[in-house]
Amino acid sequence: MGTTLFRKVWDLHEVVPGGPAGPAILYIDLHLVHEVTSAQAFDGLRLAGRTVRRPDRTLATADHNVPTIHRERGIEDELSRLQVEALERNANEFGIPVFSLSSPRQGIVHVIGPELGFTQPGMTIVCGDSHTSTHGAFGALAFGIGTSEVEHVLATQTLPQAMPRTMRITFEGDLPRGVVAKDLILGAIGQMGVAGAQGHVVEYAGPAIRGLTMEGRMTVCNMSIEGGARAGMVAPDDTTFEYVEGRMAAPADFAAAVDRWRDLPSDPDAEFDREMLVDVPSLAPQVTWGTTPGMVAPITGRVPTPEQYDDPTDQEAVRRALEYMGLRGGEAMEDIAIDTVFLGSCTNGRIEDLRAAAEVVRGHSVKDGLRAMVVPGSMAVKAQAEEEGLDIVFSEAGFEWRDAGCSMCLGMNPDILQPGERSASTSNRNFEGRQGKGGRTHLVSPAMAAAAAITGHLVDVRTFDAALAGA
């Protein structure tokens, strides 16, 4: 029997095998650090009199609490300011590279790792953030860890881990018009549920995945955690190698690295603990209607009602979600009006995402009374977008053009929804209060979010021009 991509990476990093006596101990190639989950870990090092084992294998950035406008004023919220200052102080004390507010390389941790070339195939990568699964797009084993684990990795460059199970999700068929990476992963989560991949490392496969750019693959892997997975992975190929080549932290002997990386994909006869198929041609652009990413429907569909579900637990969950979202059930998805559009996050804040949204926005204006913002995933993405004139496209249409950060994705900064406000968001979670207390979130792709900003309601981007003509 052949070996999976996951198992190949695991075996290359297993310092101590797992068994009845306890979990395996894995060597960690790259440890990403941000301001929210690191301060306590650094304090633990000081109390124990320890140093950071491999500062050269550690990278820090400020992202969650940073302001995305008026940075010249500093960070006005005291707790946010203290957390960012603590990150800077800890990184400097322990010799860790840090990209904070004044750095041209600052950005969301899961955006800057790949764009700087630190994320590479075959690596083990951890961060005190659940969406570390993003980096699995490169054929890396990447997952989020807790604060005590952050300290453990800082001190030892290793991590105890129980062996997860494996799952392969194969996306069969070619992408239909208007369907993109965000729709693939939302469609998969809708099919299997938010716990469908629980306890598994998922490998995404099939021609639709192979045809995605690295930005698209990162979007898919980013939301693995929303389906309950421990991590998500895509086998590296020429698309991967071309993305990494020439970046700041790319291997010096790149050809030799590529030779090693070509051995990583799962063997043809590798077996997985679970298999799932997604029929790609049947997918339409996806929109969430409820309070989990699994509460999702095609834009051509309608909001479900509790009576459509047989299980009483499901009925109650739908009833509660509809109440929170201010929906009755039965509404056409395209009839749902919105107040706010957020373009950004570690899911969809890369240059490809901004280009896709700008193509929809170009020549149009944001609906009167609607608030729309664009928050690039990194300052490098912002600079590139400005070189291409995308900032002008967005600004002329009435979008707010901002600096890099997590922004409205998680409501841990000034960019939040007010109670009752409804957003079309390119982020990854639509939980109750995720974007602000009482805020209502509909997850969509960048192009779908842009179209919603122009029309003022959720709309099928494939018929966007016709919808405008009939308005």
Phi, psi and omega in degrees: 000136181286180185243140178281159173307312180304311185292327177297315180292317178303309184298326179291342186242004182281105179282315177231122181296150176275167180175198181302333182281346180155180182288165174289161172246121182256142170280139182253123182282322185218128179243116179262137188229137172229183193283340190279320188249011189253334188302314181296324180295317178294323176298322178296323176298316181297316182298326181270357180070031183256162173249174172281124186298314182225078178301335178287347177254019184232141182219131184239147174209155173263130182213317187292316189257006187280144174289149179253003171218159175053046180294339179296342179275353185081191180263114187283325179288125188295316181297317179297317180297317180296321180293319179291319178296322178295320178299314181297316181295315181294317180298317180294320181294321185261007174074033181259134174299134181225134176248099182255197192305324185273358185273136175291351178257004179296148176173185177295135188305325183274359173262316186285331179303306178293317187291337177269354178087008178288327178279123184220156179302146174079001181278159160257130185226133178227159177198150177284057183201132187295333185272021171299340177304341177312317188290347177296346177301340182265005186082027175258155172265104189231131183206159179279153180224163179273175186298318179295326177289325175303315178297318181299316180291319177303319186279328190236344187061024175225170181206128173291134181213134171281145181293118177280169173275171182243150180215141174241127173252115182257122178266104186268134178096171184269155179292128173288166178301134176084355179260129185231185185304318181299322179291325178299310185286323176295321177296320179294317180294321177298326181285320186258344182090167186285350175243013186295332181250018184304131178081005184243153161263124186262132169256126178268132186218174178109164184298327179295322177290316180300328181279352181283150169289173176296324177299317178294319178296323178295323177300314180297309182294327179306320185266013176304319183297333181287344173261011177090359185288153173285325179198165175230147183218149170233133181297134180290147178211194183299327176300318179296311185296321180293328178291317185286325187302132176086354179282163191308315185258014179298150181303141180298315176264081189293321181299318179295321179297316180298321177301319178292317184295331181293344178274355188281324184306151179303140177294151182303329181260016177294142179248146180245154178293330179218150175231144175218142178247140174240126179276098187296315182300340180276353184279143168246169172308135187258147177219133174281146179244343187244217188240019167220157177297341177283345176272081190224152181213158172294149180299337179279355185263196180233157175294130181288166173246158180302329184293344179283354182250141182275323184282129179302326178295318177295319179300317180292321179297318179293318180300316180293318180297317180297319179298314180296319184281356179070035181239152180268331192100137181098348179293143169294135181304323182287352179268359184276115179280149181234160179254332191219145172235130177241118174251113181162200177093170177287351177276315187217046179246021182265172187299321179299322180295317181292323177298316181298317179292320181297325179297325178285320186287327189310125177084001180242176178230148176298139180305137181306133177085355181264140178262128180224134181225147175241122181237099180303151182289340177206164177292333176291320175297317179300314181298318180294318178299321179290325175298326181272358179079014181292327178300323179291318178302312181291315183296317180295333179278347179106009174280150170277128180258118193238175175277171186284148175163174179291328172054226188287357180304321189228005174061033180251024185203183183294345184273086184227159171279150172272158180308130179088345178290147185240130182240150162258116192232141177270014181279197191243350184224141179236030180298161175302125177076005184301318181258015182137144183304123180080359179285148182243123190242132172245117181278132182213173174282166179302316180295321179294321178296318180298317179296321178295325179296326182280320183272335182087006178208166175298136186211148177286114183299337180290335179241024184301313182297320179293323179296321178293319182296328181272355184288000000 
